[in-house]
Amino acid sequence: MNKIGFIVFAVVVALVALASSMLFVVDQRQFGVVYAFGHGQIKRVITSPGLNFMLPPPFESVSYIDKRLLTLASRDSQPMYTAEKQSVVVEWYVRWRITSPSTYIRNVGRDEDAGASQLNRVVRNAFQESISKYTLRELISTRRDALMADVRRKALAVVKDPKPWGIDIVDVRITRVDYVQAITESVYRRMEAERKRVANEQRSTGAAEGEKIRADADRQRDVIVSNAYREAQTIKGGGDAQASEIYAQSFGRDPQFAQFYRSLEAYKKALDHKGDVLVLNPGSNDFFRAMRGPGSGGASSSSTPASVHRR
């Protein structure tokens, strides 16, 4: 019984292993390609998702190819030349998909990378041929859509005839158009030099205007100060004349009071600073005569009343 049970178990394991090698699942995002005797001949292509059967290896084998919309971005930055011989760098991308897996495998390759590599060359050549018909201004603005449509049309003509690739090019788009690096740096340097030149001109103009404004302001200040000084001197002269007239009239009415007033003015000026020391001459002390009482007379202008020492 043990021997029979072992045989039965071995047969079951063999059947399970054989069934697992004969079953495969095709995802909804893929094509399933069944080959006969390795990868020598395509036996069938499965386009619908689900569980499928095949003969066990080496009689049949399966591989998968993406059926989704694929994106190919430009892989180099080699310069292209416009109609006016301007060297520019164009970055682009292409949206494409595999429509006939068997045709694609026979004429292009067994995976998506093979098609992307060849499609990159085709699209680049189409861009180079089309860009040479447009000016830089047209590439950037007015004829951009026409250029992309032209490139798509040329690329489709290559992948459809005379040897179909089994793919479809859905869209071609330009992402960037720019000068090559050397030209870009030269343009930036010219722009920088131009901006510096304009800035220096504006600084020079501003400095000249500033000097002109300052000179005019200084001139106006001098005129205003001169006029003010002349008016002040005129007013001061008139005030002094009027004061002298008032003094003369007052002193003429009372000469003794006038002498007393002048003595007080002399005291005020002589004793103006604190700490002053007065050295009086005993023989001639007319300086304080106004303080000794009525009738003593005013200070004589010819006498030397005292000497003042300040410290």
Summary of the structure (lengths in Angstrom):
residues: 311
radius of gyration: 57.1
end to end distance: 144.4
largest distance: 172.1
contacts: 777
relative contact order: 0.07
helix: 54%
strand: 22%
